[in-house]
């Protein structure tokens, strides 16, 4: 069975078809793929899937935080008295710069994350 195979290879070599195949491959590999997907297509799809999964996770976390806050509001309201309000107001007024710093820090972190993610999308 090796004899016909060798004979076919010898026939191809005689016809110089190997060179034709190499020339055909060279000419088509140099061209950009016009009828298929781009080279970065799979990366874009993976990035979009990961972003969608991250959004789902974030929504779950936000729902959990919302439920915990809704549960804590009635407990907080039950502790309200005039002494408690005065004590709370004095703590807030004493540490107002610390509270302002934390609020500004959270806002800046969120804005920075949005800017970083937008620059990743550009690439």
N, C-alpha and C positions, 0 to 999 in steps of 0.2 A: 503494500500500500504506500510505501514511501516513494516509490518510483514515479507515480503520477504527480505527486506533490512536487517533487524535485523538477519534474518536467515542466509543470506550470510555472514555477519560479524562474526556471531558465527561459521559458517563453516570454515572461514578463520582462525579464532583464534584456532579452533580445529586442523587444519592442520599445525599450526605453520608457516604459510606463511608470517606473518608479520616479524618474525625474519629473514626469508630468504630474504625478500625485504630489510630490514635494512642491512643485511650482503652484499648483492649485491651492494647497494648504497655506503656503506663504502669502499668496495674494489675498486669500480670504481672512487670514488671521490679522493682517494689517488693517483691514477695514473694521469700522466700528459696527457693532451688532445693532442693526436697525430694526429688526423684526422681533427682537426679544426684550427681556427686561434689562435694565441698566445694572452695572456691576454693584452698585450700592443698594440695590432694591431689597435684598434680604436684610441688610443692616437697618434700613428704614422700617421694614415690617417688624423686626425684632424690637426696635426702639419704641415703636407705637404700641406693641403688645405690652412691653414692660411699663410704659406710661399708663396704659389703661389699667393694668393690675395695681399700680401704685395709687391711682385715683380711687379704685375700689377699696383698697386698704385704708386710704385717708378718709373716705366716706364712713367706713365702719368705725374708725377712731372718733370722728366727729359726732357720730350718733351716740357712741358710748359716753363721750364727754357731755353731750347735751342731756342724756338721761341722768347722769350723775348730778349735773347742775339742777335739773328739775326736781330731783329727789332732795337736794340740799337746801333749796329755797324754802320749803315749808319748815325744815328744821331751823334754819336761820331766823325765819319770822317768829318762830315759837320762843326764841331767846331774846327777842327785842324787848328792852325796857329802857327807861330813861337813863339809868346808870350805864347800861351796856352801850347805848348810843353815845354818851359822853366819852366813855373810855375808847370806843372805836374812833371817834372824831379826833381825840387827842393823839392816838397812835398814828392815824393818817397824816395829821398836821405835823407831827414830829418827824416822820420818815417820808415826807412828800417827795423829796428829791430822789430817794432810793426807789420809790414806786415809779416816779417819772423816768428814771434811768432804765428800769426793767421794761417798761412799756416801749420806750424808744428803741431799746436793744432788740426786742422782739420784732418791731416793725422793720428795723434795718436788716435783720436777718432774713425776713421774708422777702424784702425787696432785693437783697443781694442774691438770694436763691433764684428768684425769677430772672434776674439779669444773667446769671451763670447758665441757667437752663436755656434761655433764649439764644445765648451765644453758641451753645452746643448744637442747637437746631440749625444754625446758620451753616455750620461745617458740613 
